[in-house]
Amino acid sequence: MNHTILVVDDNQAVLDSLRFLFKQEGWRVVTLAEPRKVVEQAMREEADLVLLDMNFTRDTTSGAEGIEVLQKLRAADSDLPVILMTAWGTVDRAVEAMKLGARDYVTKPWDNARLVSAARTQMELYAARRANRNLAEENRLLRSDLDKSHDFARIVGESPAMVEVLRMVADVAPTEATVLVTGPAGTGKELIAHAIHANSARKDKPFVKVHVGALPEGLFERELFGNVKGAFTDAREDRPGRFAVADAGTIFLDEIGTIGPAQQIKLLRVLQEGEFEPLGSTRTRKVDVRVVVATNADLKAEIAAGRFREDLYYRLNVVEIKMPSLRERQEDILLLAEVFLKGFAAKNRKPVRGFTEDAKQALLGYEWPGNVRELENIIERAVILARGEEISSRELPLRAHDGVSQPLQPAAVNALGDCTLEELERAMVERALKEHKGNVSRAAQALGLSRAALYRRMEKFGLG
């Protein structure tokens, strides 16, 4: 890391000597010859350490001026480390200053090796304190967002299938059980994970979401378990992984069926032992994390095919909550559509209040391969395009076929004018996902795409 040190001394020879010493360590050095602007300079330069002489021209023996500056620095940033430089005559005053918040002191003439070691230690500790402070703020924001948004109230549904899901959530949320949420893409698996956390004893702790299906294999370990400084070429500082961020809270691992054998072994250990080593570290870290996972894959079929570990499956599947497709909860289609309409009308300041009868029939007749997420996407589009107070079938990207609404299909050559390239691309993605029963890896292979590229298209069209 390119640390910045602010050196404050009224002796130019001292400043020059220390600038040369610290630059040999690869550190950035800012010097100041008088104390009046120390706090301003430290904040402006984003200093990682202040090396402060205790004696200036006003009083060369007592060290009072140095203590006065120390107190101002502590008031501006109580974490910023300050190392004092003192002559032998004011060592007792330097010790007194450490009680006021100085991190260390060195005597003049100083020992180069000891000074460099003390500076490096204090700057590394300061970086760790800042990381923890940022992590605390991130956790606070996560908790705030959770309190505002994620509870049973956001789960809309009156169908028997959804009543059973809500009953399962209510039963499992207060426990510490690992939960496997299964079901087709777009059915609201993440919302269920949020509801489990929000109704658990961990609700005031972090909720951390990881889309493991979108993680390249080489980033899996770093993202989940973190790394130490120097673990690889660009690792300039320690970086906490998602399990560390989620400590005492809940981690939600989406698309768990896509991870490879090596990643499955690492995850199994965390579930079994509650511990891991950050990348590049030999030190084991213990965590207390509740795990909720989701997948649209058939994990039993993946086990039979040798692609998923059976022992990991049983660790994950302590309790399984199966999310129904939208077609299995047809009673909820119009209810959900009304909720989405109200929200998007307010967001876009549109005077849209309902659906025409033909629009309702179109919504009820469509197969909904993208489930609730696709419905939400379509209603948002319809609200934006609506010209009056009601949405008609004209604003819905659905077409009637033999009395049943169908998604837009790739047009025949003589009808290309009826279908945009975006509609064509969406239809191909829908068809591939349907043909391969939601298996993203196989659908991507059939389309000639990488898995990450297909995920991007699914997110674009509201199908993921």
C-alpha positions as a Markdown table, in Angstrom:
| # | Residue | x | y | z |
|---|---|---|---|---|
| 1 | Met | 0.0 | 0.0 | 0.0 |
| 2 | Asn | 1.2 | 3.5 | -0.8 |
| 3 | His | 1.1 | 5.0 | 2.7 |
| 4 | Thr | 1.2 | 8.7 | 3.3 |
| 5 | Ile | 3.2 | 10.1 | 6.3 |
| 6 | Leu | 2.9 | 13.7 | 7.5 |
| 7 | Val | 6.2 | 14.8 | 9.2 |
| 8 | Val | 6.0 | 17.9 | 11.3 |
| 9 | Asp | 9.2 | 19.5 | 12.6 |
| 10 | Asp | 10.7 | 23.0 | 12.6 |
| 11 | Asn | 14.2 | 21.7 | 11.7 |
| 12 | Gln | 14.6 | 21.5 | 8.0 |
| 13 | Ala | 17.5 | 19.0 | 8.3 |
| 14 | Val | 15.2 | 16.6 | 10.3 |
| 15 | Leu | 12.5 | 16.9 | 7.6 |
| 16 | Asp | 15.0 | 16.2 | 4.8 |
| 17 | Ser | 16.4 | 13.2 | 6.6 |
| 18 | Leu | 13.0 | 11.7 | 7.4 |
| 19 | Arg | 11.8 | 12.3 | 3.9 |
| 20 | Phe | 14.7 | 10.3 | 2.5 |
| 21 | Leu | 14.3 | 7.5 | 5.0 |
| 22 | Phe | 10.6 | 7.0 | 4.4 |
| 23 | Lys | 10.8 | 7.3 | 0.6 |
| 24 | Gln | 13.1 | 4.4 | 0.7 |
| 25 | Glu | 10.2 | 2.3 | 2.0 |
| 26 | Gly | 8.1 | 3.5 | -0.9 |
| 27 | Trp | 5.9 | 5.7 | 1.2 |
| 28 | Arg | 4.6 | 9.2 | 0.3 |
| 29 | Val | 6.0 | 11.9 | 2.5 |
| 30 | Val | 4.5 | 15.3 | 3.2 |
| 31 | Thr | 6.5 | 17.7 | 5.4 |
| 32 | Leu | 5.4 | 20.7 | 7.5 |
| 33 | Ala | 7.7 | 23.1 | 9.3 |
| 34 | Glu | 5.3 | 24.6 | 11.8 |
| 35 | Pro | 2.3 | 23.3 | 13.8 |
| 36 | Arg | -0.6 | 25.7 | 13.0 |
| 37 | Lys | -1.8 | 23.8 | 9.9 |
| 38 | Val | -1.2 | 20.2 | 11.0 |
| 39 | Val | -4.8 | 19.2 | 11.3 |
| 40 | Glu | -5.8 | 20.8 | 8.0 |
| 41 | Gln | -2.8 | 19.3 | 6.2 |
| 42 | Ala | -3.4 | 15.8 | 7.7 |
| 43 | Met | -7.0 | 15.8 | 6.5 |
| 44 | Arg | -6.3 | 17.2 | 3.1 |
| 45 | Glu | -3.4 | 14.8 | 2.4 |
| 46 | Glu | -5.4 | 11.8 | 3.8 |
| 47 | Ala | -2.4 | 11.0 | 6.0 |
| 48 | Asp | -2.1 | 7.5 | 7.4 |
| 49 | Leu | 0.3 | 8.6 | 10.1 |
| 50 | Val | 1.5 | 11.9 | 11.7 |
| 51 | Leu | 5.1 | 12.0 | 13.0 |
| 52 | Leu | 5.0 | 15.0 | 15.2 |
| 53 | Asp | 7.8 | 16.9 | 17.0 |
| 54 | Met | 6.9 | 17.9 | 20.5 |
| 55 | Asn | 9.0 | 21.0 | 20.7 |
| 56 | Phe | 8.6 | 24.1 | 18.5 |
| 57 | Thr | 9.9 | 27.6 | 18.6 |
| 58 | Arg | 7.4 | 28.9 | 21.2 |
| 59 | Asp | 8.7 | 26.6 | 23.9 |
| 60 | Thr | 11.7 | 24.3 | 23.3 |
| 61 | Thr | 11.6 | 22.3 | 26.5 |
| 62 | Ser | 8.1 | 21.5 | 27.8 |
| 63 | Gly | 6.5 | 19.7 | 24.9 |
| 64 | Ala | 3.3 | 21.6 | 25.5 |
| 65 | Glu | 2.8 | 22.7 | 22.0 |
| 66 | Gly | 3.2 | 19.1 | 20.7 |
| 67 | Ile | 0.5 | 18.0 | 23.1 |
| 68 | Glu | -1.8 | 20.8 | 22.0 |
| 69 | Val | -1.5 | 19.7 | 18.4 |
| 70 | Leu | -2.0 | 16.0 | 19.4 |
| 71 | Gln | -5.3 | 16.9 | 21.1 |
| 72 | Lys | -6.5 | 18.7 | 17.9 |
| 73 | Leu | -5.6 | 15.8 | 15.8 |
| 74 | Arg | -7.5 | 13.4 | 18.1 |
| 75 | Ala | -10.5 | 15.6 | 17.9 |
| 76 | Ala | -10.4 | 15.6 | 14.1 |
| 77 | Asp | -9.8 | 11.8 | 13.7 |
| 78 | Ser | -9.5 | 9.8 | 16.9 |
| 79 | Asp | -8.2 | 6.8 | 14.9 |
| 80 | Leu | -5.4 | 8.6 | 13.0 |
| 81 | Pro | -2.1 | 7.4 | 14.6 |
| 82 | Val | 0.4 | 10.0 | 15.9 |
| 83 | Ile | 4.0 | 9.2 | 16.8 |
| 84 | Leu | 5.8 | 11.8 | 18.8 |
| 85 | Met | 9.4 | 12.8 | 18.4 |
| 86 | Thr | 11.0 | 14.0 | 21.6 |
| 87 | Ala | 14.4 | 14.9 | 23.1 |
| 88 | Trp | 15.5 | 13.1 | 26.2 |
| 89 | Gly | 14.5 | 15.9 | 28.4 |
| 90 | Thr | 10.8 | 15.5 | 27.6 |
| 91 | Val | 10.4 | 11.7 | 27.6 |
| 92 | Asp | 8.2 | 11.9 | 30.7 |
| 93 | Arg | 6.0 | 14.4 | 28.8 |
| 94 | Ala | 5.8 | 12.0 | 25.8 |
| 95 | Val | 4.7 | 9.2 | 28.1 |
| 96 | Glu | 2.0 | 11.5 | 29.4 |
| 97 | Ala | 1.0 | 12.3 | 25.8 |
| 98 | Met | 0.5 | 8.6 | 25.0 |
| 99 | Lys | -2.2 | 8.6 | 27.7 |
| 100 | Leu | -3.9 | 11.3 | 25.7 |
| 101 | Gly | -3.9 | 9.2 | 22.5 |
| 102 | Ala | -0.4 | 9.2 | 21.0 |
| 103 | Arg | 0.4 | 5.8 | 19.6 |
| 104 | Asp | 4.1 | 5.7 | 20.2 |
| 105 | Tyr | 7.1 | 8.0 | 20.6 |
| 106 | Val | 10.8 | 8.0 | 19.5 |
| 107 | Thr | 13.7 | 9.9 | 21.0 |
| 108 | Lys | 16.1 | 12.1 | 19.0 |
| 109 | Pro | 18.5 | 11.1 | 17.6 |
| 110 | Trp | 16.2 | 8.2 | 16.5 |
| 111 | Asp | 17.1 | 4.7 | 15.4 |
| 112 | Asn | 16.1 | 4.3 | 11.7 |
| 113 | Ala | 15.0 | 0.7 | 12.0 |
| 114 | Arg | 12.9 | 1.2 | 15.1 |
| 115 | Leu | 11.2 | 4.3 | 13.6 |
| 116 | Val | 10.4 | 2.5 | 10.3 |
| 117 | Ser | 9.0 | -0.5 | 12.2 |
| 118 | Ala | 6.9 | 1.7 | 14.5 |
| 119 | Ala | 5.5 | 3.7 | 11.5 |
| 120 | Arg | 4.7 | 0.6 | 9.5 |
| 121 | Thr | 2.9 | -1.0 | 12.5 |
| 122 | Gln | 0.8 | 2.0 | 13.2 |
| 123 | Met | -0.2 | 2.5 | 9.6 |
| 124 | Glu | -1.2 | -1.1 | 9.1 |
| 125 | Leu | -3.3 | -0.9 | 12.3 |
| 126 | Tyr | -4.9 | 2.3 | 11.1 |
| 127 | Ala | -5.8 | 0.7 | 7.8 |
| 128 | Ala | -7.4 | -2.2 | 9.7 |
| 129 | Arg | -9.4 | 0.2 | 11.9 |
| 130 | Arg | -10.6 | 2.1 | 8.8 |
| 131 | Ala | -11.7 | -1.2 | 7.2 |
| 132 | Asn | -13.6 | -2.2 | 10.3 |
| 133 | Arg | -15.2 | 1.3 | 10.4 |
| 134 | Asn | -16.3 | 1.0 | 6.7 |
| 135 | Leu | -17.5 | -2.5 | 7.4 |
| 136 | Ala | -19.6 | -1.2 | 10.3 |
| 137 | Glu | -21.1 | 1.5 | 8.2 |
| 138 | Glu | -21.9 | -1.0 | 5.4 |
| 139 | Asn | -23.6 | -3.3 | 7.9 |
| 140 | Arg | -25.6 | -0.3 | 9.3 |
| 141 | Leu | -26.8 | 0.5 | 5.8 |
| 142 | Leu | -27.7 | -3.1 | 5.2 |
| 143 | Arg | -29.7 | -3.3 | 8.4 |
| 144 | Ser | -31.4 | 0.0 | 7.6 |
| 145 | Asp | -32.4 | -1.2 | 4.1 |
| 146 | Leu | -33.6 | -4.5 | 5.6 |
| 147 | Asp | -35.8 | -2.8 | 8.2 |
| 148 | Lys | -37.4 | -0.7 | 5.5 |
| 149 | Ser | -38.0 | -3.2 | 2.8 |
| 150 | His | -37.8 | -6.9 | 3.6 |
| 151 | Asp | -40.5 | -8.6 | 5.6 |
| 152 | Phe | -43.6 | -10.6 | 5.0 |
| 153 | Ala | -45.4 | -7.5 | 3.7 |
| 154 | Arg | -43.4 | -7.6 | 0.5 |
| 155 | Ile | -44.4 | -11.2 | -0.2 |
| 156 | Val | -47.7 | -10.9 | -2.1 |
| 157 | Gly | -49.9 | -13.9 | -2.6 |
| 158 | Glu | -53.2 | -15.5 | -1.5 |
| 159 | Ser | -53.0 | -18.8 | -3.4 |
| 160 | Pro | -52.7 | -22.1 | -1.4 |
| 161 | Ala | -49.1 | -22.6 | -2.8 |
| 162 | Met | -48.0 | -19.2 | -1.3 |
| 163 | Val | -49.8 | -19.7 | 1.9 |
| 164 | Glu | -47.8 | -22.9 | 2.4 |
| 165 | Val | -44.5 | -21.0 | 1.6 |
| 166 | Leu | -45.3 | -18.3 | 4.2 |
| 167 | Arg | -46.1 | -20.9 | 6.8 |
| 168 | Met | -42.7 | -22.5 | 6.1 |
| 169 | Val | -40.9 | -19.2 | 6.4 |
| 170 | Ala | -42.7 | -18.4 | 9.7 |
| 171 | Asp | -41.7 | -21.8 | 11.1 |
| 172 | Val | -38.1 | -21.8 | 10.0 |
| 173 | Ala | -37.1 | -18.1 | 10.5 |
| 174 | Pro | -36.7 | -18.1 | 14.3 |
| 175 | Thr | -34.4 | -21.2 | 14.1 |
| 176 | Glu | -30.8 | -21.5 | 13.2 |
| 177 | Ala | -31.4 | -24.0 | 10.4 |
| 178 | Thr | -29.7 | -23.8 | 7.1 |
| 179 | Val | -32.4 | -23.3 | 4.4 |
| 180 | Leu | -32.5 | -24.4 | 0.8 |
| 181 | Val | -34.9 | -22.3 | -1.3 |
| 182 | Thr | -35.7 | -24.0 | -4.7 |
| 183 | Gly | -37.9 | -23.1 | -7.6 |
| 184 | Pro | -37.8 | -21.7 | -11.1 |
| 185 | Ala | -36.0 | -18.4 | -11.9 |
| 186 | Gly | -37.9 | -15.3 | -11.1 |
| 187 | Thr | -40.1 | -16.8 | -8.4 |
| 188 | Gly | -38.9 | -14.6 | -5.5 |
| 189 | Lys | -36.3 | -16.9 | -3.8 |
| 190 | Glu | -34.2 | -13.9 | -2.7 |
| 191 | Leu | -37.3 | -12.3 | -1.2 |
| 192 | Ile | -37.9 | -15.4 | 0.9 |
| 193 | Ala | -34.2 | -15.3 | 2.1 |
| 194 | His | -34.7 | -11.7 | 3.2 |
| 195 | Ala | -37.9 | -12.6 | 5.0 |
| 196 | Ile | -36.2 | -15.5 | 6.9 |
| 197 | His | -33.5 | -13.1 | 8.0 |
| 198 | Ala | -35.9 | -10.2 | 8.9 |
| 199 | Asn | -37.9 | -12.6 | 11.2 |
| 200 | Ser | -35.0 | -14.2 | 12.9 |
| 201 | Ala | -33.0 | -13.4 | 16.0 |
| 202 | Arg | -30.2 | -12.1 | 13.6 |
| 203 | Lys | -32.4 | -9.4 | 12.1 |
| 204 | Asp | -30.3 | -6.6 | 13.5 |
| 205 | Lys | -27.1 | -8.1 | 12.1 |
| 206 | Pro | -25.8 | -8.1 | 8.5 |
| 207 | Phe | -27.7 | -9.7 | 5.6 |
| 208 | Val | -25.1 | -10.4 | 2.8 |
| 209 | Lys | -26.1 | -11.6 | -0.6 |
| 210 | Val | -23.7 | -13.4 | -3.0 |
| 211 | His | -24.7 | -14.4 | -6.5 |
| 212 | Val | -22.2 | -17.3 | -6.7 |
| 213 | Gly | -23.4 | -18.3 | -10.2 |
| 214 | Ala | -22.0 | -15.1 | -11.5 |
| 215 | Leu | -18.6 | -15.5 | -9.8 |
| 216 | Pro | -15.7 | -16.6 | -12.0 |
| 217 | Glu | -14.1 | -19.7 | -10.5 |
| 218 | Gly | -10.9 | -17.9 | -9.7 |
| 219 | Leu | -12.7 | -15.2 | -7.7 |
| 220 | Phe | -14.9 | -17.6 | -5.6 |
| 221 | Glu | -12.4 | -18.1 | -2.7 |
| 222 | Arg | -11.4 | -14.4 | -2.6 |
| 223 | Glu | -15.0 | -13.1 | -2.7 |
| 224 | Leu | -16.3 | -15.5 | 0.0 |
| 225 | Phe | -13.3 | -15.8 | 2.3 |
| 226 | Gly | -11.3 | -12.6 | 1.6 |
| 227 | Asn | -7.5 | -12.3 | 1.3 |
| 228 | Val | -4.5 | -11.0 | 3.1 |
| 229 | Lys | -2.1 | -8.4 | 1.9 |
| 230 | Gly | 0.3 | -10.0 | -0.6 |
| 231 | Ala | -1.8 | -13.0 | -1.4 |
| 232 | Phe | -1.6 | -12.2 | -5.1 |
| 233 | Thr | -0.1 | -9.5 | -7.3 |
| 234 | Asp | -2.7 | -6.8 | -6.7 |
| 235 | Ala | -3.5 | -7.7 | -3.1 |
| 236 | Arg | -2.2 | -4.4 | -1.5 |
| 237 | Glu | -4.2 | -4.7 | 1.7 |
| 238 | Asp | -6.2 | -7.2 | 3.7 |
| 239 | Arg | -9.8 | -7.6 | 2.3 |
| 240 | Pro | -12.6 | -9.2 | 4.3 |
| 241 | Gly | -14.7 | -11.8 | 2.4 |
| 242 | Arg | -18.4 | -12.1 | 2.5 |
| 243 | Phe | -18.5 | -14.6 | 5.3 |
| 244 | Ala | -16.5 | -12.2 | 7.5 |
| 245 | Val | -18.9 | -9.4 | 6.6 |
| 246 | Ala | -21.9 | -11.6 | 7.5 |
| 247 | Asp | -20.5 | -12.7 | 10.9 |
| 248 | Ala | -23.3 | -12.9 | 13.4 |
| 249 | Gly | -25.8 | -12.4 | 10.6 |
| 250 | Thr | -27.1 | -14.3 | 7.5 |
| 251 | Ile | -25.4 | -15.0 | 4.2 |
| 252 | Phe | -27.6 | -15.7 | 1.1 |
| 253 | Leu | -25.8 | -17.8 | -1.6 |
| 254 | Asp | -27.8 | -17.6 | -4.8 |
| 255 | Glu | -27.5 | -20.1 | -7.7 |
| 256 | Ile | -25.7 | -22.6 | -5.5 |
| 257 | Gly | -26.1 | -25.4 | -8.0 |
| 258 | Thr | -23.6 | -23.8 | -10.4 |
| 259 | Ile | -20.4 | -23.9 | -8.2 |
| 260 | Gly | -17.7 | -26.4 | -9.1 |
| 261 | Pro | -16.2 | -29.3 | -7.1 |
| 262 | Ala | -13.3 | -27.3 | -5.5 |
| 263 | Gln | -15.7 | -24.6 | -4.4 |
| 264 | Gln | -18.1 | -27.2 | -3.0 |
| 265 | Ile | -15.4 | -28.6 | -0.8 |
| 266 | Lys | -14.5 | -25.1 | 0.6 |
| 267 | Leu | -18.1 | -24.3 | 1.3 |
| 268 | Leu | -18.7 | -27.7 | 3.0 |
| 269 | Arg | -16.0 | -26.9 | 5.5 |
| 270 | Val | -17.5 | -23.6 | 6.5 |
| 271 | Leu | -20.9 | -25.3 | 7.0 |
| 272 | Gln | -19.4 | -28.1 | 9.0 |
| 273 | Glu | -16.8 | -26.3 | 11.1 |
| 274 | Gly | -17.8 | -22.6 | 10.9 |
| 275 | Glu | -14.2 | -21.7 | 9.9 |
| 276 | Phe | -12.0 | -20.8 | 6.9 |
| 277 | Glu | -8.7 | -19.3 | 6.0 |
| 278 | Pro | -8.6 | -16.1 | 3.9 |
| 279 | Leu | -6.7 | -16.4 | 0.7 |
| 280 | Gly | -2.9 | -16.3 | 1.4 |
| 281 | Ser | -3.3 | -16.8 | 5.1 |
| 282 | Thr | -2.5 | -19.6 | 7.4 |
| 283 | Arg | -4.6 | -18.3 | 10.2 |
| 284 | Thr | -8.0 | -19.9 | 10.7 |
| 285 | Arg | -11.0 | -17.6 | 11.2 |
| 286 | Lys | -14.1 | -18.6 | 13.0 |
| 287 | Val | -17.5 | -17.2 | 12.0 |
| 288 | Asp | -21.1 | -17.5 | 13.2 |
| 289 | Val | -23.2 | -17.2 | 10.1 |
| 290 | Arg | -26.6 | -18.5 | 9.2 |
| 291 | Val | -26.7 | -19.8 | 5.6 |
| 292 | Val | -29.6 | -19.6 | 3.2 |
| 293 | Val | -29.1 | -20.8 | -0.3 |
| 294 | Ala | -31.1 | -20.9 | -3.5 |
| 295 | Thr | -31.1 | -22.7 | -6.8 |
| 296 | Asn | -33.3 | -23.3 | -9.8 |
| 297 | Ala | -31.4 | -26.5 | -10.6 |
| 298 | Asp | -32.5 | -30.0 | -9.7 |
| 299 | Leu | -29.7 | -30.8 | -7.2 |
| 300 | Lys | -30.6 | -34.5 | -6.9 |
| 301 | Ala | -30.2 | -34.8 | -10.7 |
| 302 | Glu | -26.9 | -32.9 | -10.3 |
| 303 | Ile | -25.8 | -35.4 | -7.6 |
| 304 | Ala | -26.7 | -38.3 | -9.9 |
| 305 | Ala | -24.7 | -36.8 | -12.7 |
| 306 | Gly | -21.6 | -36.4 | -10.4 |
| 307 | Arg | -21.7 | -32.6 | -10.5 |
| 308 | Phe | -22.8 | -31.9 | -7.0 |
| 309 | Arg | -21.6 | -33.4 | -3.7 |
| 310 | Glu | -24.2 | -35.4 | -1.8 |
| 311 | Asp | -22.7 | -34.5 | 1.6 |
| 312 | Leu | -22.9 | -30.8 | 0.7 |
| 313 | Tyr | -26.5 | -31.2 | -0.4 |
| 314 | Tyr | -27.6 | -32.6 | 2.9 |
| 315 | Arg | -25.8 | -29.9 | 4.8 |
| 316 | Leu | -27.7 | -27.3 | 2.7 |
| 317 | Asn | -31.0 | -29.0 | 2.7 |
| 318 | Val | -31.8 | -29.0 | 6.4 |
| 319 | Val | -35.1 | -27.3 | 5.5 |
| 320 | Glu | -36.3 | -26.9 | 1.9 |
| 321 | Ile | -38.8 | -24.2 | 0.8 |
| 322 | Lys | -40.1 | -24.9 | -2.7 |
| 323 | Met | -41.2 | -21.7 | -4.6 |
| 324 | Pro | -44.1 | -22.3 | -7.0 |
| 325 | Ser | -44.0 | -21.0 | -10.5 |
| 326 | Leu | -46.4 | -18.2 | -11.3 |
| 327 | Arg | -48.6 | -20.6 | -13.3 |
| 328 | Glu | -49.0 | -22.7 | -10.2 |
| 329 | Arg | -50.3 | -19.7 | -8.3 |
| 330 | Gln | -52.6 | -18.3 | -11.0 |
| 331 | Glu | -54.8 | -16.7 | -8.3 |
| 332 | Asp | -52.0 | -14.3 | -7.5 |
| 333 | Ile | -51.3 | -13.1 | -11.1 |
| 334 | Leu | -53.8 | -10.2 | -11.1 |
| 335 | Leu | -53.1 | -9.4 | -7.4 |
| 336 | Leu | -49.3 | -9.1 | -8.2 |
| 337 | Ala | -50.0 | -7.1 | -11.3 |
| 338 | Glu | -52.1 | -4.6 | -9.3 |
| 339 | Val | -49.3 | -4.2 | -6.7 |
| 340 | Phe | -46.7 | -3.6 | -9.4 |
| 341 | Leu | -49.0 | -1.2 | -11.3 |
| 342 | Lys | -49.5 | 0.9 | -8.2 |
| 343 | Gly | -45.8 | 1.1 | -7.5 |
| 344 | Phe | -44.6 | 1.9 | -11.0 |
| 345 | Ala | -47.4 | 4.4 | -11.5 |
| 346 | Ala | -46.2 | 6.3 | -8.4 |
| 347 | Lys | -42.6 | 6.0 | -9.4 |
| 348 | Asn | -43.1 | 7.3 | -12.9 |
| 349 | Arg | -45.8 | 9.8 | -12.0 |
| 350 | Lys | -48.4 | 8.2 | -14.3 |
| 351 | Pro | -52.2 | 8.4 | -13.7 |
| 352 | Val | -52.6 | 4.7 | -14.4 |
| 353 | Arg | -55.2 | 3.0 | -12.1 |
| 354 | Gly | -56.0 | -0.4 | -13.5 |
| 355 | Phe | -56.3 | -2.9 | -16.3 |
| 356 | Thr | -58.9 | -3.3 | -19.1 |
| 357 | Glu | -60.7 | -6.6 | -19.2 |
| 358 | Asp | -58.7 | -7.7 | -22.3 |
| 359 | Ala | -55.5 | -6.9 | -20.5 |
| 360 | Lys | -56.5 | -9.1 | -17.5 |
| 361 | Gln | -57.3 | -12.0 | -19.9 |
| 362 | Ala | -54.0 | -11.6 | -21.6 |
| 363 | Leu | -52.2 | -11.7 | -18.2 |
| 364 | Leu | -54.1 | -14.8 | -17.1 |
| 365 | Gly | -53.5 | -16.6 | -20.4 |
| 366 | Tyr | -49.8 | -16.1 | -20.6 |
| 367 | Glu | -47.4 | -19.0 | -19.5 |
| 368 | Trp | -45.0 | -16.7 | -17.6 |
| 369 | Pro | -41.7 | -18.6 | -18.2 |
| 370 | Gly | -39.9 | -15.7 | -16.3 |
| 371 | Asn | -42.4 | -15.9 | -13.4 |
| 372 | Val | -42.9 | -13.0 | -11.0 |
| 373 | Arg | -39.8 | -11.1 | -12.2 |
| 374 | Glu | -41.1 | -11.2 | -15.8 |
| 375 | Leu | -44.5 | -10.0 | -14.7 |
| 376 | Glu | -42.9 | -7.1 | -12.8 |
| 377 | Asn | -40.8 | -6.2 | -15.9 |
| 378 | Ile | -43.8 | -6.3 | -18.2 |
| 379 | Ile | -46.0 | -4.2 | -15.9 |
| 380 | Glu | -43.3 | -1.6 | -15.6 |
| 381 | Arg | -43.1 | -1.3 | -19.4 |
| 382 | Ala | -46.8 | -1.2 | -19.7 |
| 383 | Val | -47.1 | 1.7 | -17.2 |
| 384 | Ile | -44.5 | 3.7 | -19.0 |
| 385 | Leu | -46.2 | 3.2 | -22.4 |
| 386 | Ala | -49.8 | 3.7 | -21.1 |
| 387 | Arg | -51.6 | 6.8 | -22.5 |
| 388 | Gly | -54.7 | 6.7 | -20.3 |
| 389 | Glu | -55.8 | 5.5 | -16.9 |
| 390 | Glu | -56.0 | 1.9 | -17.8 |
| 391 | Ile | -53.5 | -0.6 | -19.3 |
| 392 | Ser | -54.9 | -2.5 | -22.3 |
| 393 | Ser | -53.6 | -5.5 | -24.0 |
| 394 | Arg | -51.9 | -3.2 | -26.5 |
| 395 | Glu | -49.4 | -2.1 | -23.9 |
| 396 | Leu | -48.5 | -5.7 | -22.9 |
| 397 | Pro | -45.8 | -7.5 | -25.0 |
| 398 | Leu | -48.0 | -10.6 | -25.3 |
| 399 | Arg | -49.8 | -12.0 | -28.3 |
| 400 | Ala | -52.9 | -14.1 | -28.5 |
| 401 | His | -52.7 | -17.5 | -30.1 |
| 402 | Asp | -55.6 | -19.9 | -30.2 |
| 403 | Gly | -57.2 | -18.1 | -27.4 |
| 404 | Val | -54.1 | -18.2 | -25.1 |
| 405 | Ser | -51.6 | -15.4 | -24.7 |
| 406 | Gln | -48.1 | -16.3 | -25.9 |
| 407 | Pro | -44.8 | -14.6 | -25.5 |
| 408 | Leu | -43.4 | -12.8 | -28.6 |
| 409 | Gln | -41.8 | -15.4 | -30.7 |
| 410 | Pro | -39.1 | -15.0 | -33.4 |
| 411 | Ala | -40.9 | -13.8 | -36.4 |
| 412 | Ala | -41.0 | -15.6 | -39.7 |
| 413 | Val | -38.9 | -14.1 | -42.5 |
| 414 | Asn | -42.0 | -12.4 | -44.0 |
| 415 | Ala | -43.0 | -10.9 | -40.7 |
| 416 | Leu | -39.7 | -9.5 | -39.3 |
| 417 | Gly | -41.2 | -6.1 | -39.2 |
| 418 | Asp | -43.4 | -7.2 | -36.4 |
| 419 | Cys | -40.5 | -8.2 | -34.1 |
| 420 | Thr | -37.6 | -6.1 | -32.8 |
| 421 | Leu | -34.1 | -7.6 | -32.3 |
| 422 | Glu | -34.5 | -7.2 | -28.6 |
| 423 | Glu | -37.8 | -9.2 | -28.7 |
| 424 | Leu | -36.1 | -11.8 | -30.8 |
| 425 | Glu | -33.2 | -12.1 | -28.3 |
| 426 | Arg | -35.6 | -12.3 | -25.4 |
| 427 | Ala | -37.6 | -15.1 | -27.1 |
| 428 | Met | -34.5 | -17.1 | -27.8 |
| 429 | Val | -33.3 | -16.8 | -24.1 |
| 430 | Glu | -36.8 | -17.8 | -22.9 |
| 431 | Arg | -36.9 | -20.8 | -25.2 |
| 432 | Ala | -33.4 | -22.0 | -24.2 |
| 433 | Leu | -34.2 | -21.8 | -20.5 |
| 434 | Lys | -37.5 | -23.6 | -21.0 |
| 435 | Glu | -36.0 | -26.4 | -23.0 |
| 436 | His | -33.3 | -26.9 | -20.4 |
| 437 | Lys | -35.7 | -26.6 | -17.5 |
| 438 | Gly | -34.0 | -23.5 | -16.0 |
| 439 | Asn | -30.4 | -25.0 | -16.1 |
| 440 | Val | -28.4 | -21.9 | -16.9 |
| 441 | Ser | -25.2 | -23.7 | -17.8 |
| 442 | Arg | -26.9 | -25.9 | -20.4 |
| 443 | Ala | -29.0 | -23.0 | -21.8 |
| 444 | Ala | -25.9 | -20.9 | -22.2 |
| 445 | Gln | -24.1 | -23.7 | -24.0 |
| 446 | Ala | -27.1 | -24.1 | -26.4 |
| 447 | Leu | -27.1 | -20.4 | -27.2 |
| 448 | Gly | -23.3 | -20.3 | -27.6 |
| 449 | Leu | -22.9 | -17.9 | -24.7 |
| 450 | Ser | -20.8 | -18.0 | -21.5 |
| 451 | Arg | -22.8 | -18.5 | -18.3 |
| 452 | Ala | -22.0 | -14.9 | -17.2 |
| 453 | Ala | -23.3 | -13.5 | -20.6 |
| 454 | Leu | -26.5 | -15.4 | -20.2 |
| 455 | Tyr | -27.0 | -14.1 | -16.7 |
| 456 | Arg | -26.6 | -10.6 | -18.0 |
| 457 | Arg | -29.3 | -11.2 | -20.6 |
| 458 | Met | -31.6 | -12.8 | -18.0 |
| 459 | Glu | -31.2 | -9.8 | -15.8 |
| 460 | Lys | -31.8 | -7.4 | -18.7 |
| 461 | Phe | -35.1 | -9.1 | -19.6 |
| 462 | Gly | -36.2 | -9.8 | -16.0 |
| 463 | Leu | -35.8 | -13.5 | -16.4 |
| 464 | Gly | -33.0 | -14.2 | -13.9 |
